[in-house]
Amino acid sequence: MKYILSLDQGTTSSRALLIDQNGKVISKSQKEFKQIFPKPSWVEHDPLEIWNSQLETAQDAINKSNINAKDILGIGITNQRETIVAFDSESGKPVYNAIVWQCRRTADFCQKLKAKSQKLIKEKTGLEIDAYFSASKIRWILDNVVRQTVETCYGKSLRFGTIDSWLIYNLTGKKSFYTDPSNASRTMLYNIKENKYDKELLEIFKIEEWMLPKVIPSNGNFGLTDKKYFGAEIPVHAVLGDQQAALFGQCCFKEGDLKITYGTGGFLLINIGEKLKLSENFLTTIAWHCKSLINQTPTYAFEGSTFISGAIIQWLRDGLGIIKDSSECEKIALSLNSNEGVYLVPALVGLGAPHWDQSARGTILGLTRGSTKAHIVRAAVESMAYQIADLILPVKNELPKDIFIKADGGATKNNFLLQFQADLLGIPVTRSSQTEATALGVAYLAGLKLGFWKSFEDLQKTWHPDELFVPRINREKEYTLWKEALKRSLAWDIIK
Ligand code: ADP
């Protein structure tokens, strides 16, 4: 038997999975790492902790399985997107903490840019101008860390890497500094029509192309791991951003197929095929761009990104301290027959799609003397579903009638959430038997290259629903009240 090692570098933890030729996970390892909040709405990670935790989980998954590293024929990497690591390529050391996708420090900069360049940037990148994407984070580091203090020390050795490229750089003993188009398309510097970094965008953000990782196909040759890490040189065969990997892992290969991932954030992706389209409701992004997989053009996706999904449950645990473990949420939510008019808008870092309000802030409405922690927990779980409804309901009529939603991510363990989502949308929701769609997606891509699977049809056979949630209760009234609650959270950072 031969294997693929899948590295899944998420926002809250690093994971490694060993997957055999049948797509079976034979061992896995996971390690949470520190979330750093230096100021309200700033979010950072320690790049060395990201790298070390990823390496440790990979080594741990291999050790637990008792297989020989020589039987691992390839590595796939999937990762939190948009997050940026600045490092010195001479020493290999980070020059600052990683600025995480959720971080809002560049919101003002982006607000000003919107007035000038919104149309141009949407047309070239498919993205909305927002602090979410990498470009303004790079600009911030250049302005605040490099330019004012140590520019002369770095000279031409300064690099800005997406998380995949930072891992590849370290895994290959600092030999390769590559990324793939699905990750590059989230930097706001990549032209998704011409499939390259865009000169005009680089000028707008005053970023030099040599600072950035080279973009190669999602199933390209990303380099060999340094022998010292696993005892063998293993080729990195596939790279996909986490949401695109989940789309692949859920076997959403056909135009119109869609999935929702409920992780730290909540992400809806719809495969829109090989023709680039722009939408008012969604971002357009590159799903994957592969060498000789089908053809030379990328597969595109519409994406609705909501910043805080499962993260609101973490906040209940770590911020409020009203639950000890996320697994308690379902039971607590179900201890009430309804939300009794309590709504929580989780705009802790502003609101993403479709509202794009950087100055919205978290809100709890409808509290009474009878309210308990159960109301807040239920409102938090419901909010994960309402945010997805905000994305899907406006376009529901354009979706095929027989559609169903494939759900994955850590929070899909919560049956109440998935049932509530199905009720709210009036669309069935399935939890796939593979809750690890993200890690599997990039393993599938590597496996296609290695010949473990011959075609998309082959992979499709591996996908099985675990549980189906069909709509049961009409939730229109709740949804109307949610929209009212949402209005009250908007622009709060400006008003205050
Ligand atoms: P990521 O890959 O973004 O780090 P995961 O897919 O591992 O995220 O999902 C973890 C998220 O899921 C956390 O934010 C956690 O709070 C949430 N979560 C885990 N279990 C539950 C649950 N039973 N109900 C609601 N949310 C949950």
Residues whose N, C-alpha, C, O or C-beta is under 5 A from the ligand:
A	BS01	ADP	G10 T11 T12 S13 Y262 G263 T264 G265 G310 A311 I313 Q314 S326 S327 C329 G409 G410 A411 K413 N414
